[in-house]
Amino acid sequence: YLLSVVRILLPNVLLPATTALGTMDENGREKGLLCGANVVMPNLSPLSVRKNYLLYDNKICTDSEAAEGLEQLTTQIQKIGYEISVSRGDSLN
């Protein structure tokens, strides 16, 4: 709900569908994108140091290599009819 409200109030803002959404719900990031989020952030940290950046328990995307995680994310995003862009995401504001 909140993502939708923010999208309406700030149409040009970069609004992330976070890993926390994906941790709370199996399809959380996808739902976030469908509600107005327009950014996803793959975990590209080396596996050997990811444990140093865990902010909460059961965080998704902590057990696959960067390339594998990006491939999984691409597949998930394509399932909802979206395409990942790797271009700069500068705000229009």
C-alpha positions as CSV (number, residue, x, y, z in Angstrom):
1,Y,0.0,0.0,0.0
2,L,2.7,2.5,1.0
3,L,4.7,1.9,-2.2
4,S,1.6,2.8,-4.2
5,V,1.1,6.0,-2.3
6,V,4.7,7.0,-2.6
7,R,4.6,6.3,-6.4
8,I,1.5,8.6,-6.7
9,L,2.9,11.4,-4.6
10,L,6.4,11.2,-6.1
11,P,6.1,9.8,-9.7
12,N,9.8,10.3,-10.6
13,V,11.4,8.9,-7.4
14,L,13.6,5.8,-7.4
15,L,11.6,3.4,-5.3
16,P,13.2,0.1,-4.4
17,A,11.6,-3.3,-4.1
18,T,13.9,-4.4,-1.4
19,T,15.2,-7.8,-0.3
20,A,13.3,-7.3,2.9
21,L,10.1,-7.5,0.8
22,G,11.3,-10.8,-0.7
23,T,12.2,-12.1,2.8
24,M,8.7,-11.3,4.1
25,D,6.9,-12.9,1.1
26,E,8.2,-15.3,-1.5
27,N,7.0,-12.9,-4.2
28,G,7.6,-9.7,-2.2
29,R,9.9,-7.9,-4.6
30,E,7.7,-8.7,-7.5
31,K,4.6,-7.4,-5.6
32,G,6.6,-4.3,-4.8
33,L,7.3,-3.7,-8.4
34,L,3.7,-4.2,-9.3
35,C,2.7,-1.7,-6.7
36,G,5.0,1.1,-7.9
37,A,8.6,0.3,-7.0
38,N,11.0,0.7,-9.9
39,V,14.4,-0.5,-8.6
40,V,15.7,-3.9,-7.5
41,M,19.2,-4.3,-6.1
42,P,20.9,-7.7,-6.6
43,N,23.3,-8.9,-4.0
44,L,26.7,-8.7,-5.7
45,S,28.8,-9.0,-2.6
46,P,31.2,-12.0,-2.6
47,L,29.8,-14.9,-0.7
48,S,32.7,-14.8,1.8
49,V,31.7,-11.5,3.2
50,R,27.9,-11.5,2.9
51,K,27.5,-12.7,6.5
52,N,29.0,-9.3,7.6
53,Y,26.1,-7.4,6.0
54,L,23.1,-9.3,7.4
55,L,20.7,-6.8,8.9
56,Y,17.9,-9.3,9.7
57,D,17.4,-13.1,9.9
58,N,16.6,-15.2,6.9
59,K,17.6,-12.6,4.3
60,I,17.1,-13.8,0.8
61,C,19.9,-14.0,-1.9
62,T,22.6,-14.8,0.6
63,D,23.6,-18.2,-0.7
64,S,24.1,-17.9,-4.4
65,E,27.0,-16.4,-6.4
66,A,26.4,-12.9,-7.9
67,A,25.9,-14.1,-11.5
68,E,23.5,-16.9,-10.3
69,G,21.5,-14.4,-8.1
70,L,21.2,-12.0,-11.0
71,E,20.0,-14.7,-13.3
72,Q,17.3,-15.7,-10.7
73,L,16.3,-12.1,-10.2
74,T,16.0,-11.7,-14.0
75,T,13.8,-14.8,-14.2
76,Q,11.5,-13.5,-11.4
77,I,11.1,-10.1,-12.9
78,Q,10.4,-11.6,-16.4
79,K,7.6,-13.7,-14.8
80,I,5.6,-10.5,-14.0
81,G,6.2,-9.1,-17.5
82,Y,9.1,-6.7,-16.7
83,E,12.6,-6.4,-18.0
84,I,15.7,-5.5,-16.0
85,S,17.7,-2.5,-17.3
86,V,21.3,-2.1,-16.2
87,S,21.5,1.5,-17.4
88,R,22.0,4.4,-15.0
89,G,18.9,5.0,-12.9
90,D,19.3,8.7,-12.4
91,S,16.1,10.4,-11.0
92,L,14.2,12.7,-13.3
93,N,13.9,15.3,-10.6
